Amino acid sequence: MAEQMSEKNGPQEVVVEEEKKGKNVDPELFSCLLQPKSSDSDPEYVGIRRLLLHRKAESGVFRRRDWRCNGKGYVAYHNYICRPRNWENMQIPSVNSTPGNSGRWVQPPSPLSMLFDVESWSSSRDLQSGNPASSRRNSFSSTASDNDRPRFRGVEPPYSFAGMHCIFDQSKASVTVLKFGHMSSDLLAYGASDGTLTVCSVSDPPSIIQHMKGHTKDVTDFDFSSNNQYIASSSVDKTLRVWEISKGLCIRVIYGVSSQMCIRFHPVNNNFLSAGNAKKEITVFNFSTGRIINKTVLDSEVTSMDHDHTGQLIFCGDSLGCIYSVSMNSHTGALSRSHRYRISNRQKSPVTTVQYRSFSLLARGPVLLTCTRDGYLSFFSVALEVQGYLTLRCALKLTPRIHSIRASFCPLLSLEKGEYVVAGSEDSNVYFYDLTRPKHTCVNKLQGHRFPVMDVAWNHGANLLASSDFYGTVIAWKRSKTV
C-alpha cells in the first residue's frame, strides 16, 4: 500500500491530502513512504533508517498540529521551516514602530521559541478630582486599537471586560500580593506592605470578612489551604504565620533568621508547608507542629515558587534570574535539586512570578510562566517525566519595572485560539498579551488604577479578575460574556 501511494504522489503530498481530509497522519505510515525501495539494502541500515524516519515524522506531525491549533495551516509551517538564514534580520522593525503592535523574532533555543519587544501603552486618561473610588469607576475603559483586535462576528473576544465589579480601597498601604481561594469564585484575600492580611467576598454585596494583623513588615506571599480554612503567609519580618480564616486569628508563628519571601501549601498533603527565604533556602515545615522537616539550599535568595499539580515538584525563582526544578517526596518531604535554567545571561534580575499550569494547547502539556523585574515574561513547557526539565517555548520583553510586579496565566481564555497572559504595569494599567502572536502581542488593557499595578489574580471560572496597586486599591473586573 505504501509503495502504491508513493508512486502516485510524493510523501509530502500524501501527508497534506490526509490532513486536508481531517485525518491524523500516522508517523508509521509516513516513515514507510520515505524508506529506501531497494531490496538489496542492509537490514540493519534499513532498521536504523526506519527508526530515525519514524522519529522525524512524529515530531513533524506534532509540530504541524501545534501550528494548526493556532489557526495556521501546512503552508505556514512549510514556509517557517524553509525560511532563509537571515530571516531574523529581515523581521526587525524600525525603532519608531507602534508600541505593542510590532515584534522581533530572534534565534530561538527551540523551533517554537520566540521573543517579542513590547512597550507599554501610555495612559491617556485624566482623573477628575473628588472621591478616588468614584473617579475610578467613571474613568474605566477597556481599550485596544482597531488594528490590534481580530474580527469576531457576533462574539466578544475572550479578553473583553464589561467593567468593574467592585472596589476595595480601605487599605492604607501597598497591596503586594492577592489571590482567590482554592477553587473559589468569590473568596479573595490580599496582603499589604504594612503587614496586614485582608479576606473578603466579591459576591453581591461585596464585603470584608476578616482583617488580620500580626506581621510587622511587608507580606511577601501567602497561600490558601485546599479547604480554604487556613492561610499561610510569609513576611519580611522573618516569620511565617498560619491563620484560621473563620476566627481571623493567627494560630501559629514560625520564626526564621532571614526574610521569608514565598510560601505554598503542598497540593496533595496539606500538612506540608514549603517556604523560600533570603538565606537561599527552601524549607519544608510540618503544618501541625511548625517543625522543620527538610531543607535544601539554592544559589541565591528564593523570591518565588509554585508546586506542580502532583506535588512532586517545586519550581522556584531566585534573585539572579534562575529557575529551579526541585523534586519533593509527598510522603516524607525530602527535597533534591533536579534542574536549573537561567532566563538571561546578560542581566541578573529577580524572578517575581513562578506559576505552573497542568495543560496548555500551545505546548500540548504542562507549562510554567515566569516574570522577572526587568520585564521578561517567559513561557516554558515542562517535562514531568524528566523531573521538571524546562524548555523555553516563547518569551515576551516588557518595559523594565522598579517594583516587584507579578503576572498570571489566563487559563480559560487560552482555551480559545491563543495563549493569554495578564500582567500589571507601572503606568497603572492591566495588560493582556497573546504569546502566540509575533505581532499585535498586546490585545487589551484595563484602565482604572491610578498607581502601579502590583499583582493580578483570577477566580475559579475566570469570570472575575482582581488587580491591586501600589497605594492599596483592589479592583475586581468583570469579564464579558461570550455569546
PyMOL commands that set and color helices and strands:
alter all, ss='L'
color gray80, all
select helices_A, chain A and resi 2-8+11-20+27-33+43-69+74-81+87-90+132-138+384-386+413-415
alter helices_A, ss='H'
color red, helices_A
select strands_A, chain A and resi 115-117+141-143+161-168+175-180+187-192+196-201+207-213+219-224+230-235+239-244+249-255+260-265+272-277+281-286+292-297+302-307+313-318+322-328+335-342+351-360+365-372+376-383+389-397+407-409+420-424+429-434+442-447+453-458+464-469+474-479
alter strands_A, ss='S'
color yellow, strands_A
deselect
rebuild
show_as cartoon
